[in-house]
Amino acid sequence: MKRPNYANDKALKQFIKTALEEDIQDGDHSTLSTIPKDLEQSAKLLVKQNCILAGVELAEIIFKTFDKNLKVETFIKDGETAKIGDVAFIVTGSARSILSTERLVLNCMQRMSGIATLTHDWDSRLVGTKTKLLDTRKTTPNFRVCEKWAVAIGGGTNHRYGLYDMIMLKDNHIDYNGSITNAVKMAKDYIKTNKKKLKIEVETRNLDEVQEAINAKADRIMLDNMDVATMSKAVKLINGNCESEASGGITRDQLKEIAGTGVTYISAGALTHSAENIDLSLKAVK
């Protein structure tokens, strides 16, 4: 799949640089003290748990950022099914370089594959519906680029990336501001004054707030922590005048029923904050 815009070269370079500095600092002394400088070897990425693999492209970028002479032969691509015993890729080149980047590659791939696998599982529950599965901003600080990318690899749809690319008026914004009507008006004035192209989403907690958000002409209305019956009434009220999004404590078992209400989106923080890492290892090729 095509790399998302937020996972651009600049963002990945910054992430990789910071991650390697955190790990290596003044040197990988285990490797420097035991591995000859000119020794060349190969290592294979071994899959030890069935999954949707993610982070393969990132792994190659990490290897080549650290050592441009490392070569990667890929057998399983991002988003493809991987089974126990499969070899995803083989990296060849400086043994020192392979050892010094091993843990960063594994940390990223294990986490990303876990998120992609969970996302794929959840998204499969929505097959046959028009509802799309969204992630949230409930991500690990400084690792969002990888976690959001993994959701996309798993078949999910990315919500806003951060605070800068969408206006979302949540409950605290509304409570601090005084009303949905006033908050949306002020947001629209802000967009016009600052010549921004931003959608406005409003979080609502009951049907009265849904109606107020409709009247204020929000671009999307979040139905927060509503039961399915209330959500269904809300979608009928919205009547296609704007997008709708179910959110708040969503579980896998609820997905099909919630999609049945006709909501445009279902967002779930669980995709990133509750995914389990997939067991992968990088093994020397003897």
N, C-alpha and C positions, 0 to 999 in steps of 0.2 A: 504494500500500500504506500501511497505518497505520504511523505512525512508532513505532519501538520505545520502550519505557519509558525506557531509558537515554539516548535522544536527546531528553530533555525540554527544556522552555524554559530552565530554569535552567542545565543543562549546556551547551546551545548558546550561550546568552548569554555564559557565562564563556569558552567557547572562542573565540567571535567577538571579544569584547572584547580578549582577550590577543593574538590573531592580528593584529588591526588596530593595536594599540599597537606591536607588534613592527615592523610595516611602516611606519607613518606617523609615529610619535613626535611631533615638534613641527610636522609639516606635510608634505603631499605638494607639495613646492615646484615640481616640474615642472609640475603642474597649476595650482597657485595663481598661478604667474608667467605663464601663457600662456592660460588659459581664463577668460573673463568669468564673474563670479559668477552672473549671471542667464541664462546660455546653457542652453537645453534641447535635448537630442538623444536619439537612440535608438541602440541597439547590438544586434546579433544574436549569439546563441551558435551558431557554425558548427561542425558536426561534420566532422572531417577524417580519420576512421578509423572503420570499421565497429565497432560495440560494443553492449553493453547499457549504456544511459545511467544514470548515478547522480549524485546531488548536485543535482538540479533544485530540489527543495524547499528544500534547504539554501541554494542560491544566492539564492532569493527571500528567505529569512530574513536572509541577510547584507545584501542590498541594502536591505531595509526596516529593519534594525537601524541601519544607517549613515544612511539617509535615508528616513523613513517616506513621503515623497511619491513615491518611485520606483514605477513601475508595471511589472509583469511579465506579458506575455502568453505563455502556455506552449503549445507545440505537441507536445512529446514529454515524457512523464512518466517518472519514475523506474521502472526495470525494463523499459522498452520498448526494442525494437530501434531503433538509429539507424544510418543509413548515411551514407557520405561525401557531403557536400553538403547534408545536412539542416540545417534551422534548428530548434534545440530551443526557443528562446524569444527574445523581443525585450523588452529593458528600455528604458523611456522615462522621462526626467526630467532632473534636473540633470546636465549634462555633467561637472562636477567630481566629483559623487558616483559616476557610472559609472566614471570613470577611476581614482578612488581605491580602489574595491572590485574592480576588474577582476582583479588578480592573485590575490587571495585566493579569489575565486570559481573562477577557472581552476585554481588549485592543488588545491582541494578536488575539483572535478568531474573533473579528469584522473585523479587518484589513485583516487577512488571508482569511476569508470567502469572503470578498469583492473581493480580488485578484483571488481566486479560481473560483468564480462565473463569473467574467469577462473573465478569461482565458478560462473557459469551453465554454462560449458563442462564443468567437472568434475562438477557436479551432474547434468548430462544423461547422464553415464555410469552413473548409479545408477537411472535410470528402469527401472521393472519390478522393482526390489528393495525390500526394506523398510528398507534401511540409509539413515541420514541423514548428510549431510555437515556437519561442524562446523569452525568456526575455532578459533583458540587465542588466548593472550595475547601472542603474538609480533607485537606491533603497535608503531607509532611512538609514542614518548612524547608525551603531550598531543594525540594525534590518534586515539586509540582509538575515540572515539565515532563518528567518520566512517568508520573502516575497518570496524568491526563492523557499522555501519549498511549499508555497501556490500555486505558479505557477505549480509545479509538481503535486500537489494534484488536481488541476483543469484540468490536462491533457496536459499542455504545456511541452516543453522541456527546460531545463536550458542551457543557454549559459555559457561561462566561469564564474566561481564564482568570481574571482578577477583578479588582475594584475599578479598573480603568476602562473596560470594554463593554460595560452595560450599567445602567442605573437600576439597582434593585432597592426598592423602598420596603425594608423589613419592618417588623413590629416596633422595634425601638425607634426607627426613623419616624414612623407614624406617631408614636406616643410622644416623642420629643417635639415633633412639629405641630401636632394638634389635630390634624385630620388628613385623610387620604386625599380629599379634594384639593386642599391647599398644597400638600406635598407634591402631588402630580403637576399642579399648575406651576409651582416654583421650579420643578425639574425641567419642565418644558421651556420655561423662560431661560433657564441656565443653558440648555442645549442651544437655543436660538442665539443667545448672547455670545456664547463661546464657539459657535459654529461647529458643534459636534454632531456626529451621526451615531446616536446611541438609542437603543430601545429602552423603554421604561417598563419594569416589572413591579407589581405591587403584591406584597404578601397580605393575604386576608385570612381572618380567623372564623368568620361566620358569614351567613348569607347577606346580612345588611352591609357588611364591608365589601362583599363581592359586588353588590349593586352599586355601591359608591364608586368602586374602581371602574366599573363599566361606564358609569356616567362621566367619570373623569377622563375617559378614553385612554386608559393604560394599554400598552402594547401586549402585555401578558399579565395574567392574574394567577398568582400562586394560591393554591388551596391547601392551607397548612393544617396538618393534623386533623383533618375532617374524616368522619366515617364515610363509608361508601355511599350511603343513602344521601347524605348532605352534599357530597361531592357531585353526585348525579344531578341534584337540583341546581347546583351551582353551574354546571356545564350547560344545562338547559337555559338558565338565566343569561349566560354569556352568549349562547346561540350563535357562535361563530364570529362574533364581532371582534374578538381578539383571541390570542392563544391562551391556553390554560395549562397549568402545571400542578400535578399532585405531588405533595412533598410532606415529609415529617414521619419518621418511624416506619418507612415502607419496608415490608419484608417480601421475600421471594414468593411466598405462597399467596400474597395479595395481588401480585402483578396482573394476572389475567382478569380478575374481577374489577380492579381499578381501571384497566384499559377499556373494559366494557362500558364505563361511564361516558367514554368519548373524549377524555382529556387528550390534549395535544402531546403532553410530555409527562413522564414520571421521573422525578429526580431522587437519587438515593446516595447519601453519604457513605453507605456501607460498601459501595464499590471500591472505594479507596481506603476507608479507615478500618474495614473488617476483613479484607482479603488476606488469606494465609499465603505465606511464601511457598513457592514450589521448590522441591529439592533438585538441585542441579549441582554438578561439580566439574571442575576443569582438571583433567587427568593427563599426566605425561604419556606421550605415545612412545612406547619402548621398541 
